[in-house]
Amino acid sequence: MKKLLQYLFEHKTLTRQMAREALMNIGKGMYNEHEMTAFMTVYLMRSVTIDELQGFRDALLELCIPVDLNGNKVLDIVGTGGDGKNTFNISTLACFIVAGAGQKVAKHGNYGASTVSGASNVMENLGYKFKNNNIALQKELDHAGICFLHAPMFHPALKAVGAIRKNLGIRTFFNMLGPMVNPAAPAYQLVGVYNLEMARIYNYLLQQVGGQFTIIHSLDGYDEISLTTDTKVITNEGEQVFTPEQLGKRMVMPSDIYGGNTVEEAARIFLTILDGKGTWAQNAVVLANAAMALYSTKNYAVYDDAYNAAVESMESGRARDALRKLVELQ
């Protein structure tokens, strides 16, 4: 690692193969925490290149524990995190709305590194037990329409750096990798990014990977459809900018989507919204993200049809049932 760090300290960038080897070694436990911290710090000082990101992704997927969901064309809604906005768990809530609408979901998530409550924090608090057992995950998908994949259970490198990321408490390049390494290889992805540079990088990388994807970025810095301002939406076919009114029927204030100060508070907000008792603003934001995810599957002729399906999932209680069924199996 010392030679590699010296190379990086000389303002050089890694080839795809060098980046792959570095992350393979992290995953194999070959470096101590100080070396890994120094390595991650390099990418706080400069942007990660596309070659480096591809190499890191190659390593994570090579070391990954694979998931076979019997050919189900699953969907994932995931943000890079690291936007510093501390919203409630919008992506995870949207996953349950989508599952309630009949689209199977394999949600990939982790503990919050730079936020109070990541997807894994809230799921654990709600009674979900992390697992990488293929049979159990398939049973969850069949019974509840959704399963949850806690990233460190599938990716040794993410487990190795988990404590360091939490201690740093700021965004690292691992935030960028999470949405690209779902072990279930979802057929559909709604990926939220925190800036336009990342949107361009994801657009390039996801075009190489293939599959149906939608990248979203709220122009005031949220890694989801926040409805606080316009949202850039990038798909396989091109890009557009949508207003809050187009996506969620209304505009909301940043204070409307605050996520609370503790995991427990985040979980309470989560259940309140899933029970259909959220504020108009909270509901609108969740429904907009769920609708965009459903629309990205190409199963709806127009966005408004997908939005109506999301509303029906929430108001009928089917979204809440998906969570109830999932927790029942734990």
N, C-alpha and C positions, 0 to 999 in steps of 0.2 A: 504493500500500500504506500510506503514512503516514496518509492520511485514514481508511482502514479500521482501522488499528491504534488510532488515536485514538478512533474510535467504540467499539471493543471495550474500550479502557482505561477508558471511562466506564461500564463494567458493562452495556453494551447487548448484545443478542444479534442475530444475523443472521437475516434472512428466508431462506427456502429459495432464492430467486433470488440474493440477495447471496452466500450460501455457495457456490452453484454458480459464480458469476462468479469468486470468490476462488480456488477450486481449478482452474478453467479456466485462470486466469492463471498459477498455479503450474506447471501442466502445459505451458504454452506458454513457460516459462522467462522470465517477465517480472519476477520478483523475485530479489534476491540472497539469499545464504544467511543473512545477518543478519536480513533482513525475514521470511524463512520461519521462522527459529528463533523470532523474537518472536511470530509468528502462532501457531505450535504451542504456545508457552509459555502463551498465554492459556488454552488448554484443559487445561493442567496445573493452573491456578488455579481453574477451575470446570468443571462438567459441560457437555458438549455437549448442545444441545437436539435434539429430534427433527427440527425444521425444518432446523437446520444439518446434521445427519447426512444427511437426505434430499437436501439441496442438494449436499453433498460427493459423495454417491453418484451423483447425476445427472451431475455433471461427469466423474467417473471413467468412467462408462459411455459418456458422449458421446465422450470422447477415446480410449476403449479400442479396441485392435485386436481385432476380433471373431474368434471361433472357430466354425467350422461342422463338427460331427462327424457329419454325415449322418443327423441325426435320432435318433442313439443317446440313450437316456434314461440319462444318466450320473449318478453320485453323487459328492458331495464330502464329505470329513470334514475339518473345519477348526476350529481354535480361534482365539480373538482373540489369544492370547498375552498377555504382560504380567501373568501371575499371580505372577511372581517365584518360582516353585517349582522351576525348572530340572529338569524331568522329562526322561526320554529321549523320543524322537520317537514318542509314542504314536499320534497321529492318522495320521502317515504310515505307520507299521507297520500300523495297522488298515486303511488303504487297500489294501495288498497282500493282506491276509487276505480282504478283500471281493472284490478282483479274482480271487483264487484260487477263490472260491466262485461265480464266474460273473457277478457284477454289474460292469458296466463303470464305470470310475472316471476322472474328470478332476480330478486333485488340484491345487488352487490353493495356492501357497505362496510364501514369501519367506525371505530371510536373517533370522536371529534379531536383533532390535533390542535386546531386553532379556533375552535368554537366550543360553547358549553356542552352541547349535546349533538353528537353525530348520530347517524342512523343506528349504529350498533348500541350506543348508549340507551336510546329510547326503546329499542326492541328488547334489550335485556331487561330494562325496567318494567316492561309490559308483560314479562314472563316467558319470553322466547329463549330457548337454550341453543347456543351455537353448536353446529355440527358439520361434519363433512362426509357423513354417511349417505351414500347415493340412494339407498333404498328409502331411508327416512325422508330425504328431500323430495323424492318422487312422490311419496305418500302425501306430503304436505301440498305439493302442486296439484295432485288429483283431488284432495279433500277440500282445500281452501282456495285453490287457484293461484297461490303464491308461496314461494319459499324464500328464505333469507340466507345469503351467503356472506358470512363474516370473513372479510378478506384475510386476516392473519391465519385463519384455519386452513386456507388453501395456498397461501403464498409465504414460504419461509422467510424471504427477504423482508416482507412487510412486518412479520412478527419480530424479526431481529432489530428493526429500527423503531418499533412502536413506542418504547419508553423514551427514546431520544426525541422523537417527533413531539411527544406530549410535553417533554421538558422544555423544548425550544418554544413551543406554543405559537409558531408562525408557519406560514405556508412554505412547503418545500416541493421539490420536483416530484415527490411521491404523490402529491395531490393531483398532479397531471396524469400520473400513470393509472390511478384507480379505475377511472371509467373505461380504460382500454384493455383491462385484463380480467373481465368477468369470466370465471372458469366455466360458466354454462354456455359461453359463446352465443349470446342472445341474437335472435334474428332481427330484432328491432331495438334501437337505442335512442333515448332522448338524453342528450348530454348537455349539462349546463356549465358554462365557462365564465371566469371572472373578468376577462378582458378580451379585446378584439384580436390581440396577437395570438392568444391561445385558441381563439375561434379559427383563425387561419391555419394554425398548426394542426388542430384536430381535423379540420376539413381535409387537409392534405393526407394525413395518416389514415383516416377512415375511408377515404376514397381508395387507398391502396389495399385496405383490408377487405373491402367489399361489404355487402349487406346494406340494409336500410337504416339510415341514421338521420337524426335531426339534432342540430346544435343550436342552443339558445343562449342569448346573452342580453340582459337588460342593460341599456346604454348608460345607466348610472352605476354600474359595477356589480350588480347581483348575478350569481351564477344560476339563475332560474328566472322564470317569468314572474317578475315581482309586482307588475301593474303600477309601479311607482313612476314609470316613464315608458318610452317605446322599447320594444324588444327586437333585436336582430335575430332572424331565424334562418339557418343555413341547412339545406338538405342536399341529397344526391343531385337534385335537379337545379339548384341555384340558391339565391338568397333574397330575402325580403325583410322589410321593417314593418312591424305592426304596432298599432297604438294599444293602450290599455283597454280602450272601449271595444276594439275589435276582438281582443282575446278574452277579456273577462267582464265585459259589459260596463266596467267602471274603472276609475283610477283610485288608487289607495295611497295612504301616507306610510312612510317607513316605520313609524311607530305602531302602525296597525299589524305589522307582521313580525314584531319582536318576539324572540324565542324564549325569554325568561332567563333567570340567573342560575338555575340548577337543573340537573337532569330530571328531578322529580317534577319541577314546574313545567319543563318541556313535555313530559309524559302526560301531565294533566291537560295541557293545551291540546295535545295530540288526540286524546280521547274525547275531549269536548267537541272538537271539530268533526271527528269521525262519527260522533253521535248526532251530528246535524245541529249542534247547539253553538257553533262558532259564530263570530261576528260576520256581518255581510262581507267585510273586507277579507277576513281569513278564508271564508268559503270561496270567494271569488278567485283568490290566488291559487288555492289548491285545485279548484275546478279547471282553471285555465291550463295549469301544468298537466293535469290528467287528460284534458281534452287534446292538447297538442301531442301527447304520447299516443293516445288512441288514433288520432288523425294520421300519425306517422306510419301506422300499420297498413295504410291504404285500404282499410275496410270501411271507410266512410267517404261518401262522395264529396262532402264539403265539411269545413271545420265546424260549422254550427251543429251538424249532425253528431259529431264527436262530442261537442260540448253538452248537447242534450243527453247523450248517453252517460256522460259523467255526472250530470245533475240527477239523473234517474238512479244511478248507482248509489249516490249519497242519500237521496231522499227516501228511497225504498228500504234503506238499511242493509243493502247487500254488501256495501263496503265494510260496514261494521261487522257483519257476519263473517267476512273473510278473515278479519283479525281474530274473532272469537273462535272460529274453526282451527285457525293456525295455532293458537295458544292451547286449545284443547288437546292437541297432539303432543304437547311437550311432556 
